[in-house]
Amino acid sequence: MMEFPRISVIVPVYNAQETLRDCVHSLLELNYPRDKLEIILIDNASTDETAEIAKQYSLDIQILYEAKRGPAATRNRGILNAKGEIIAFTDSDCVVDRDWLRNLVPALKEHRVGIAGGRILSRRPCNTIEQFGEEIHDHGKAIDVYKPPYVISMNWMSRRAVITEVGLFDESFIRNEDVDLSHRIFQAGYGFVHEPRAIVYHANERTLSGLFREGYLHGFYSVRTNRVHREFVKRFGHRSIDLSSYTKILSSLIDFLLRRNHNHAICYFVFNSGKKMGKLVGSVRFLHLDL
């Protein structure tokens, strides 16, 4: 018989007027005992209609405010006000499957599991670029293939005790705060579990310019993350310059020019070109060469 621990679902929100209603509706329809569930939205000083939209749900969810910019500070405000023994994170541009929590909870049954992460798909219908985003947010690879592993905060569940043990999110991170926290939890001796049945649908980038920008931000902020955890990531063979990644980008450009797997090739080229550009600029910004 399944146990139902008390869960606090924490959603950081910033200028989400276009997506917030769908997100909240999906959370209110979760197939989980209502007396064991609290939903916490934290408005990160939005400047659009987000606050007004959130107020419409004030009888069903807890609404908090965080003036300090960034998802790390926003999630920390939620954690510090949460009553659940289990913390789950998703984002305001996501829609969760009804059984999202039910499918993630069993993954935490083993005490040494620090984080459980579910599958991240593009919201439907989606174009080729949005579908490519599923490769960027591939939790199967992030948790079970990449070394060191990490978990993406739009589909994350942990015991609150684990998060507080390692010191919450580092609020100096504006992006990649979930990778930083993942690294600290992993170094504390906890493992990660991927549960593909626990699904959220994310509003992926739908244009090539948006895809390039997403790649740029990934690359730019990864430099600081790798600098903070330099000795840790080196143990997994990470190098300052990885020539093989450039070879893959060049190969994708050739595939595009030769019209081989055209759509995937151009998406791969655009995203990873942005990522390399971001790493180059980030290496200067953070005084750490990590191309």
N, C-alpha and C positions, 0 to 999 in steps of 0.2 A: 504493500500500500504506500502510495507516494506521500511524503511529508511536505508540508507547505510552510517553510520558514517565512518570517516577515521580511518583505523586500521593499526597499526604497528605490524607485526609479528616478534618476536625476537627469534633467535635460537643461543644458545651458542654452540660452536663447539670445540672439543678437540680430535685430532687423530681419525678423523671420515672418513678416506679415503674409508672404505668399504661401508659406508651407506649414505654418503653425497649426492651423485648424485640422489639417489632415493628420498631423503627428498626434495631437491631443486625442482626436477621435479614435485613432488606432489604439492608443494607450488605455482609453476608457473601455474599450471592447476586449481587453486582454482576458484570456481564459484562465483566470487566477482568482482565488478567493479574495473578495474585496476587503474583508477585514484583516487580511494579511498583506495588503498592498497600499503603499502611499506613493503618490506621484508628485514630484517637486520640480517646478519650473523656476529657473533663475534668470531674470532679465538683466542682461549685462549692459545697462544704460542704452537701450535701443532708442533710435531717433525716428523710427517710422511708427506704424500703428500697432506694433507688437504688444505694448502694454495694455492697450484698449481691448485687443483680441483676447489676451490672457485673462483679463478680468471677467470675461463671459463664462469662464470655467472655474471661478473661484470657489464655488460650492463643492466641487469634485476634486480639486487639486490644490496643492499648496503653492503659493506664488511668492518668491523672494526677489530681492533686488541686490545686485552687486555692482558697485561703481568702478572698481578696479578692473581695467580692461584685460580680456583674455580668458579663454576657456578653463585654464588652470585655476585661477582665482574663483571663477564662477562655479566650477564643480566643487571646489573646496567649501564654498559657502553651503552648497547643498549637502555635502557629507557631514559637515558640522551640525546641521539641523535635522539630519535624518534620524529616524527611530528604528529603522530596520537593521537586523543583523547581517543582511545581505544588501549589497549596493549593486545596482545595475545602471549602466549608462547607455543612452542613445542621444542622437542629435535632433534638433528641431526641423531639419530637412529630411528626416527619415519617417517611414511608416513601418510599424512593427507587425509581424505576423501574430495572430491571436494566441498561438501556443509558444511564443518566443520565450517567456519566462519558464513555463513548464518544461521546455526542452533543455534549458540551460541549467536549471537547479541541480539535476542529478550529477552534472559534471563536477560539482563542488563537494560531492560526498566524501571524496578522499581528502584528508586534512592537508596534505602537502600540495594540493592544487591551489595555486594563488589566484589564477584568472581563468575564466572560461569565456571563450569568444565564439560567436555564431557566424553564420554565413551572411555576407553583405552582397546584395544584388541591386541592380539598377531598378528604379521605379519604372513600371510599365504604363504605356508603351514607351519604347526607347529606340533611339537611332544607333548607328554604328559606333559613334563616339561615346555615347553613354554606356553602351554595352562593353566597350573597351575598359571603361572605368572599373568593371568587375575584376579585371586583372590587377589593377592598381590596388584594390581593396580586397585582395584574395587572402582571406584569413587562413585557409588551408596551408598556403605557402608561408605566410607570416608566422604561423605557430608551429607547423610541423616540418618545414623545409629550411627556412632561413635561419642562419646562425649569427648572432644570438637571436632567439625568437622575440617577437613583440606582439602586442594586442592593440587593436584599433578601438578607440573609445566610443565609436558609434554603435558597437555591439559588444559589450563588455559586462562581465559579472564577477564580483569578488566578495569575500567576506569583508565586512567593514574593518574587522580587527587586523586583517592583512594590510589594508591600505594605511591605516593609522600607524601600524608597526614601522613602516618604512618612511613615514613622514608626509603623507598626502601628495598632491601634485606640487611640483616646483613652480611657483607663480612667476619666476623670472623667465619661464618659457612661454612665448606667445604662440608657438606652434611646436609640434613634436613632443608636447608634454606627456602624451600617452606612451610614446616610445621610451622617454626618460623614466617614467614610473614603471613601465614593464621591465626595463633593465634593472632597476633597484629591487623589484620584487623577485626577479629571477636570481639576482645575486644574493638575496636573503635565503635562498634554498628552496623556493617554491617552483613548481612546474606549471605549465599552461595546457589547457585542453581545448581542442577545436570541436564544436558540436554543429555540424552542418544543417541539422534540422531546426536550429534556432535562427530564424531568418529576420533580417530587417531589409527594407527597400530604401535605398538612398537616392537623392536627387543628384545624380552624377553630372559632371560638366557635359554640355551638349554641343559645344563649338570647338573648333581647333584652337582658337585663341584662348578659350578657357582652359583647354587641356594643356597648352603650353604654360599658362600661368600656374596651373596646379603643379606641373612638373618643376617649374622654377621654385615655387615655395617649398616643395618637398626637398629639393636639393639645397636651397639656401639654409633652411633650419636644421637639416641633418648634419651640417658641419659643426654647429654648436653641440648637438647631441653627442656626436663622436668625440668632440674635444673633451666634454665632461666625463665621458666614459672611455677615454682613450685606451687605458691599459686593459680594460674589460673586453672591448671589441677586438683588440689585437690578438687576444687569446683564441679568437675564432678565425684568424687569418685575414682580417681586414687590412688592406694596404692603402697607403696614401694615394697611390695612382694605380688604377686598375685598367690596364690597356684593353682587356677583353671586352669591357663594357663599351668602349669606343668602336671596337670591331663589330659588335652587335648593332649599334646605331647605324654604322656605315652599311651593314648588310641589309637593314630595313629600308634604307634609302635606295639601295640598288633594286631591291624587290619592288619598291614603289615605281621606280623608273621603268622597270621591265614589266610592270603590271602583274606581278606575281603576288597573290594575296593582297591586292591593292589596298583595301580599307584598313586591314590590321596593320600593314606596313607603315602607312602614313601616320596612323595614330601612335604607333610605337616610336616612330622617328620624332614626331612633334613633342610628345610627352618627355622622352628621354633627352632630347636636345634642350628642352626647358630645364630639365633636372641638372644637366651638366652646366648650363649657364648659371643656374642658381648656386651650384657648388663652387663655381669659380668666383662669383661675387661674394658668397658667404665666406670663402677662404680669406678674402681680403678683409671683410667686415669683422670676422672673428679671429683674425690673425692666426689661422690654422689651415695649412694647405691640405685639402682632402678632396682631390678631384675624382 
